[in-house]
Structure formats: C-alpha cells, structure tokens
C-alpha cells in the first residue's frame, strides 16, 4: 500500500470487526484501510487476557510496519485485554478501541433494564467494569455471553436455527425482566441485528457502537492532522491469519454487500509472535 496517504489499521479476531470497518468506510471515504482478521485464533472471547494481549501486540507491530497512522481495535475482547497496553507500548500511535455502549443505553432506557451481550473476556475486563461504574448507576444490567454465537457468525450463519436458538436463550429471560435496550458488546453481533430485532420485538432498542467508533476515529485523525486529502480515493486491503483466504474473501463480500469477493492475503504467525506474509 502506498505510503501517502498512510492507512488506518483495523483488526479483530475474525470478520466481526467488519461491522466497524463498514462504519469507518462510510464516515471516512477518503481513507485507506488495512483490515486484519486473526482467524487463526478466533474467537478471542474465550481466551485469557494475557494471550489476547500478545496477539494484539503482534498485529499492531505488523500494521505499523505497513505505515499505519492510527489503529482501530475493532474487537471488544482485544480492547478489554490490550488497549491500555498498546497505548503504553506504542505511545506515538493513536489507538481507538471498543467499549460496550452502556452509557447511551443507561441514558435512554425507559424501564431501567438493559441487556448486554458480550464475550466472557469483555465482561471480565477492567474496561467494562469502569464503564459500568461510571455510567450505569441506577440501571439494571442483564448480561449474557451468548456461547457459540461468534462461531456461528464466522461460519456465515446469520439467521439459521442454531443462531436463533443462541439468541432466543439469551434474550428471553431479559425480556421477561423488562429489558427495553440491548447493548452489543462484541463486534460480530451487529451482523445479527435483524434477528435480534425480530426476537426482541419493536419495543426494544438495539445499540450498535460502530458508528460512534467511526466518529471518534474521525475526531482522532482530525486532531492529529492525519486525515487523508479529500481528493483521495479510499481503498481497503484485507488480510487473514486463517488458512482459507478465499473463504474469508467470500465472507467479506457477503457481510459488506460487495459485488465480488475482494483479494485477501494470508499472514502467518511466527514462533516469536510476529506476523509475516505467508
């Protein structure tokens, strides 16, 4: 990728971060992006925070080798595990991370009952605890880890019976307790918003944090005078650490509604924790 304009790096454990990339491309159409799906390690949510921190550090080093001017950690688990570490380790690089949208949910709920769907690692992280402490006082939070949902979305099952069963099991007790707002605390989950809305009903608001993350990225780039020229034609390069880049290309085309699968290049993890092109 040419060094001018420099790209914005975006990464996730898999294709979930494409929900954030989609919002970034809409908000910043002149920017170049590099998207890395660490499908060799998907899902992150069931892994230890220290292990995820290592993955995030290796991906960041690769993105910086590609001249990334800012990095969006488009993964709630990686944000919980590694965002503070990344900012301390790479102090000259702006990082934009994910946090569960508890604040807008607490501000807008009418019943005072909010459901949060996220991975175990996100719920265990200090970032989530901080958000709850700061913004959710007086709000009842109902939490569910939706076991298996990331894997269903990675496999392309956005509305099948297994995916529906996972969401129905999570949402039914929340609805019974008066929930009127659902926070999506995993970047994979926006791809099943139509199914969530069907199961939850019209009286429940579903909060996708991706547009807010895209707006924050635009602010960070503007503040650092890093925005691409308005005459630039933005483009995206896609990478996967998985073994089937053609399948990843098909996933990307489907989830982003592209007319054809884009080129996807493969990266391979090295024994020292670095990434290199396969």
N, C-alpha and C positions, 0 to 999 in steps of 0.2 A: 504494500500500500504506500502511495507517495507520502513524503514527509510533510507536504503542505497541501491542504490543511491536515494537521495531525488528527488521528482518530480518537474517538471516545471508546474505551474498553467497557464491555458488558459481559458479566459471566454469571452462570448458575450451574447447579448440579446436572441439569438436563435442559429440556425445552421449556420449562416453566418461565424462565426469565424472558422468553419471547413476549410474554404479556407486557413486560416493562419495555422491551425494545420497541414494540408496536407503538406505545405511547411516546417514547423518545423520538421515533421517526416522524410521528405526527407533529410533535412540539418543535423539533429541530430538523427540518427537512434538508438543510444545507450541510449537516454534519456527516462525516464518515464515521462508521461504527465497526468495531470488531466484536463479534459475539462468540464466546466460548461456552460450549456445553460439556461439562465434565461427566460425560455419560459412563466413563469407566468407574465412577464412584457413586452414581445415582442410586438411591436417594441419600442426601446428606442428613435428613432429619433423624434417622435412627443411629447416626454415628456420634462418637464422642466429640466434644467441642475442640479438644486439642488436635484431633485428627483433621477436622474440617479447617481449622486454622492453618494447618500445613498445606492443605490443598489450595486454600485461598492465597497463601503467600506464593506458592509456585506459579499459580495462574497470573498473579499480579506481576511477578518478575518477567513472565513471558510478554504480557501486554506492554510493559514498559520497554522491553526490547524492541517492540513494534512501534515505539514512539507515542504511546497513548498519552494524551494530555490530561485526562481525567478518567476515573474508573467508577462505574456503577456496579455495586454488588447487588445484582438482581436476584437475590436469594435471601429469604428471611433467616434461614438457619445459618448461612455464612455470615450474614450481618451480625447475628447474635453472637456467633463464635469468634469472629475475626475482625470486625470493623475497627474497634479500638486498637487492636494490634497492628493492623495495616496502617492506620494513620500515624502510629508511633514509629513504625519501621520505615515508612516512606513519607516523611514529613513534607516533602515538596510536591506531592501528588494530591490533588483533590479527590476525595472519595465520597460517593453518595450511596447511602445504604437504605435498607428497608426496615421499617418498624411497623408493627401492627397498628392499624388505624383506629386505635382505641379512643383517641381524643375526639375526632369528629363523631364517632359513634356515641360517646357519652354526652356530647353536646346536643345531639339531635334525637336521641331515643325518647319516645313518649312514655313508654312503660317502665323505663329504668332497667330493663333486662336486655343484655347484649350477648350474642353468641360469638365466640371466637374460634375459628377453625385454623389450626396451625400444627406444626410438627412438634414432637417432644422436645427437640433441642431448642426450638424457639421459646417454648414455654419455660424451659429451664434457664434461659439466658438472662443476664442482668439487664439487658436492653428492655425486654418485655416487662420485667419487674419494675423498672424505672418508669416506663410509660404508664403502667397501672397505678403506681403510687402517685404520679403527678396529675393524672387526668381522669382517673376512674373512681374517685371518691364519691360514694353515694350511688354508684352504678353497680348492678349485679352482673358479674361476668360468668357466663357458662362456657366452659372450654371443652374442646374435643380434638383429638389428634388425627382423626379420620384415617386409621391404619389402612394402608394399601391404596389410598387414593392417588398419591403421586405416581405409583407404578401403573395404575390404570390409565392415567393421563399420558404418561410416557409411551404406553402401548397404543395410544390413539383412541382409546375407548372413552369418549366424552359423554355418552348418553346411554350406554348399554345397561343391562340388568345388574351387573356386578357393581358398576359405578353408582347406579341409582341406589342399590342396597346400602352401600357405604354411607352415602349422604342421608338417606332416609333414617338410618340408625342414629346418625349424629344429630339430625335436625328435629326429629320427632319429640324427644324429651325437652329440648329447648323451647319448641313451640308450645308444649304443654305448660311450661312455666312462664309464658307471657312474653317471650322474646319478640322484639319487633325490628331488630337490626342485626345483621351478620357481618362480622369483620373477617376478611380473607387474609390470614396471616401466612400464606405460602404463595409464591408467585405462580405456581402451577394452577392454583384454584380458579383464577378468573376465566380459564377456558371452559369451566363447567358452570359458569354463572347462569346460562339459560336453564340448566337442570335444577340448580339451586332455587332459582326463582319459581320454577314450576312446582317444586316440592314445598317450598315455604309459603307460597301464596302472595297475592298482590299487596298485602299489608305489611310485608317485611322488606326493609331496605337492605340491599347488599352493597358493601363498600369495597371497591377495588382501589387499592392505593397507587396503582401505576400512574395515573395522570398527575397526581401530586408529586411523585418522584420525578417525573419528566419536567414539571415546572421548576422543582428545586434544582435539577441539573442545569436547566437554562439559566437560573439565577447564579449558580456557582460559576458557570462558564463566563457569564457576562461580568461578574465581579472580578474574575481573574483575567479579563480581556482575552479570553480564549475562544470566543465564538468564531465559527468559520465565516468567511465572507458570504454575503447574501447571494452572490453570483455563483457560488459553488453548487455543484450537483452532488448531493449526498449519496453515498453508497455504503453497502454493508458487506463485510467479509465474514463468513461463517466457518467455525472450527468445531470439531468434536474430538474428545478423547476416547470415544467408543470405537468399536471395531467395524461398524457398518455406516460409513458416511453417506452412502446413497439412501439408506433408510432414514437417516437424520434429515437429509435434504427433502424427502417426501413429507416428513413430519413438519418441517418448517413451512413448506408450501401450503400444507393444509391449515396449519394454525394461523398463518399470516395471510391466508387467502391470496397467495401468489399465483400467477398464471402458469408457472412451471417451477419445478424444484431448482433452487439455486445451487451453485457449486459449493460443496462443503469439503474442507480439507481436514485431514486427520492429524492430531497431535498425539504424542506418546509420552507417558510419564517415564522419567529416567530414575535409576536407583537412588540418585541423590536428591530426588524430589523436584527436579526441574522438568520443564516441558520442552519438547523438541518436535519439529515436524517429522512425521513418520515417513 
